[in-house]
Amino acid sequence: MASDPVNLALLTDSTAQLTAHLTDRSRRLDARASAEHRVIEYLLALGLTDTRRLLEVTHELLATVPTPLDDTALAEAAVTQAQARVAAFLHDVFDGREDEVHPLWLRAFFSTHPAECLGDVSSARACALSFGDPFAGLPPASKRFAQQSLEPAGLPSWLVGVLPPALIGGALTALLSRALAAGGWSLAETAFIVLFAFLSTLGAAGFWTALRGFVAPHHAQPEVPRDAPLPRTALLMPIYHESAEHVFAALHAMREALSREPAARAFEVFVLSDSRIAECIADEERAFRRTAALGELPIPIYYRRRALNEHQKAGNLAEFFERFGHRYEYAIVLDADSVMRAETMLSLVRRMEANPRLGLLQAPLSLHAATTVFARTHQFAASVYGGVFMRGLAAWAGRHGNYYGHNAAVRVRAFMDCCALPKLRGERPFGGTILSHDFVEAALLCRAGWEVRTATDLEGSYEELPPTVPEYVARDRRWCQGNLQHLRIALAEGLLPMSRIHMWIGVSAYLAGPVWLGFVGLGAWLASQAHGPLLPHTLALGLSGAAATLIVGPRLLGLLDTCRTSARRAAHGGAVLVLLGVLGELLTSLVLAPVLMLHHARIVTSIVLGNVVTWGPQARRGDAPLAAVLRAEATTSACGVGLALACASFAPGLLPWLAPVYVPWVLAIPVTAIVSSPALGRGVRALGLFTVPTEARPDDLLRRADALRALTAADATARFRDVVLDPVLVATKLAAAPAPRAATPRLEHLAELSLQRGPAALTKQEQELLVNDPASLKRLHRDAWRRWPVESWAQGRDRPQLPSDQTPPAHGAPAVTV
């Protein structure tokens, strides 16, 4: 009920009366004054001590009390009205939980915020939320004591991960060493035992990680509310001689998806190019112009190509952060083959916002777009087994997780404060620029006290795999050198034990090749020299069974994990196809593992001998021509034939035992050609084998990216035109060109034909002849601007390629409100 405005003169008189009443409470009062003062006493008991607000509320309450009443009835009615008003007010402010409010907190609240007492409900509710905890009775505090724990100390998380594999490996090694110790250990036997200990412990680590992931609960990290404001975030895609068609189609699909979200204006997209081939650059710039012109989206896209591509991808990102990092709170780092759903990117940012100590949040990686049998088996394995491994490693590592270089959100300030990568002392391959930077950056963040975690529950984070065995091995060659550098980096001062373990596990994955090769070779030699069986039959069977368990166990756990829910079973084609896929993947792995192990042994040996890897582009699509397969696997086949002949000549009894090794080597060429064939991959997919969720239920984002490739596709004539007209691309071509040759009549004719009829008058081969000849290119660049109708082609260079350096910084600036 509304009350009449308060009369200030009456307030002044009442103030005098209140002062007198508080001074001498023995005076007799008339009926109205008695009612007023009883209400005042009631409000004082609640905590309202501000004189002006006390009288305002009292007069408002008395104005609603009917008169005339006798002395006792008027005072009773006034207090009843006050109690009813207070009860209704508290009910509205605390959403029906008024009985849970601590009375001491309420008294303090009314005392310090008198204007909120029986005032506006929304204002009072907001004020109460910032005034401590009304239900626990806690008043506000400028700073509270940090929570401490005196619970019994448990094992460190890294030790919980290391100890079981070490015990398993140690137990198996003890059994082997005991059997070989009967006549004393020779040097060869000692080496054999050491190699077995390494391999068994590494296998046990994989099994233990998968087991822990199988039993670990699906845990989602906290996020800020969906309607909370998000700070400015950069979406970064570093590229180097990649397919501009695929890169920009995927990025635009992600832009479109993000643009449909309320938080769209918090994002900006950057393509960070390190390309040096003029034709590749022309494709990138043309795809950028086309993409930037596709609709008026609220998310801008920018393209930057730096002048000096030092320190590879890490240097590319570092140059961006040093120039534009002040504009962003977060950055989501992508790879050239990355695709991420909008809700996944938003969830990464919301989780970073909810945890101010989180420096990096890695999204799980799902493979997609596999075309060959080799790629499809890896894609299937990642989908079926990858979840248990990812959850197991996340449970093991906790807040000291790892970074895989892309599909992750980073806190820009933390990254810049901690992740400057120094050059390693010494010469390459173990010195110089750090190649595998991601593990190191995660370790540096953890060393500085930041958390690095994996969002194991998220989906919609994709990447691709090299489609053929030769390309897969070439990628491993690049990665192996960086991982071997981690042997010395893991010893750096101040790194946490879990960070060192991440690096050692990464190195061990590559050292397993030469270690396995040495183990097989030593075992064969020891067996050939032994008088009788090298090991007792029972022990040999037991160790073989243990090895099989460590190999097959994670696959079985992945199979069970996939079949736990009907949705996951259906996403992989059903239980029968999942089982057939696991068996097929296991068979493929048994055939290819010896081949890949031999490649890894060769790679490690090459690096140890001082050979270095050059930074080159990756072949993410296509097949393996027979000539490439022959070059890659001729040595492998020769090793297989040599091993078989040696066994037949010197130790025929070893032929059946070593058959799983030399048979795949001998067949390396046909096997590699078969599993690297896209045609066979299509056939396998038609049968439903190795089905993954993106095939059973195609992702709308991936389908949209494929459709957009029609707009970003490369065009030979447009590429020729852009190279000829762009002075930067001309300079790039001339800088890489061989010494000028004398002009030939054919080149002069082709140049004149192009100038007269336009770039489309030439075939692709003729265009390449001209742009690769320095004299012809210089002439075309000069005369094409004079004779071609450049103005009618509307190349779209009016769009800015970079944001203004004057944009206000993200830190401390208002966040983008959604």
URRATA-V806472 format. One record per residue. D_FIRST is the distance of its C-alpha to the first C-alpha in whole Angstrom. Layout:
BEGIN
D_FIRST
D_FIRST
END
This chain:
BEGIN
0
4
7
10
13
15
18
21
23
21
21
24
25
23
24
28
26
25
29
30
29
29
33
34
31
34
32
31
27
26
23
20
22
23
19
18
21
21
18
20
22
20
19
23
24
22
23
21
24
23
23
21
18
18
18
15
13
14
13
9
9
12
9
7
11
13
16
19
20
23
24
23
21
18
19
19
15
14
16
15
11
12
15
12
10
14
15
12
13
17
17
16
18
21
21
21
24
22
24
27
26
28
26
29
28
24
25
27
25
22
25
26
23
20
19
18
16
12
13
14
15
18
19
19
21
23
24
24
27
29
29
31
31
28
29
33
31
33
32
33
37
39
42
42
45
47
47
51
53
56
56
60
61
62
65
64
63
66
68
66
67
71
72
72
74
76
77
78
80
82
82
84
86
87
89
90
92
93
95
96
97
100
103
101
99
100
99
98
96
94
93
92
90
88
88
87
84
82
82
81
78
77
77
75
73
72
72
70
67
67
67
64
62
63
61
58
55
53
51
48
47
44
42
40
37
38
36
36
38
42
45
48
50
54
56
59
62
66
69
72
75
72
72
70
69
67
66
64
63
61
59
58
57
55
54
53
51
49
48
46
44
41
43
46
45
46
49
53
56
59
63
65
69
72
74
78
79
79
79
76
74
74
73
70
69
70
67
65
65
65
62
60
60
59
55
53
51
49
51
54
57
60
64
66
69
70
74
75
74
75
74
73
69
68
69
68
64
65
66
63
60
62
62
58
57
55
52
52
50
51
54
55
59
61
65
66
66
63
60
56
53
50
48
51
51
47
47
50
47
44
46
48
44
43
46
47
50
51
54
55
54
57
56
59
62
63
66
66
68
71
74
77
78
78
75
73
74
73
70
69
70
67
65
66
67
65
62
63
65
62
60
62
63
59
59
62
61
58
56
60
60
63
62
64
64
62
59
57
54
55
53
55
55
56
59
60
60
62
64
66
70
73
76
78
81
85
86
84
84
82
81
80
77
74
75
72
69
66
67
68
65
63
65
64
60
61
63
60
58
56
55
57
56
56
54
56
53
53
55
56
58
61
65
68
72
75
77
80
82
84
80
79
81
81
78
78
81
79
76
79
80
76
76
79
78
75
78
78
75
74
75
73
72
68
68
66
68
66
67
70
70
69
72
74
73
73
77
78
77
80
82
82
85
87
87
87
90
92
91
92
95
96
95
98
101
100
100
104
105
104
107
105
101
99
96
97
96
93
91
92
90
87
87
87
84
82
82
81
78
77
78
76
74
71
72
71
68
67
68
66
63
63
64
61
58
59
58
60
63
62
62
65
67
67
68
72
72
70
73
75
74
74
77
78
77
78
82
81
80
83
86
84
83
87
87
84
85
88
86
84
87
89
86
86
89
89
87
88
91
90
89
85
83
82
79
79
77
76
77
74
75
79
82
84
88
91
92
89
89
93
93
90
91
95
95
93
95
98
97
97
100
101
100
101
104
104
103
106
109
108
105
105
103
100
100
98
96
95
95
91
92
95
94
91
92
95
93
91
92
91
88
86
87
86
83
82
83
80
81
82
78
77
79
77
74
75
76
72
74
72
69
66
62
62
65
63
60
61
58
57
57
61
61
60
62
65
64
63
67
68
66
67
71
74
76
80
80
77
78
81
80
77
80
82
79
77
79
77
79
82
82
81
84
87
86
86
89
93
96
96
99
101
99
101
101
99
96
97
97
94
92
93
92
89
88
90
88
85
84
84
87
88
88
86
89
90
87
88
91
90
87
89
92
91
93
92
88
89
90
87
85
86
87
84
82
84
85
82
80
77
74
74
73
70
70
66
67
64
62
61
63
61
57
57
58
56
53
50
51
48
48
45
44
41
41
41
38
38
END
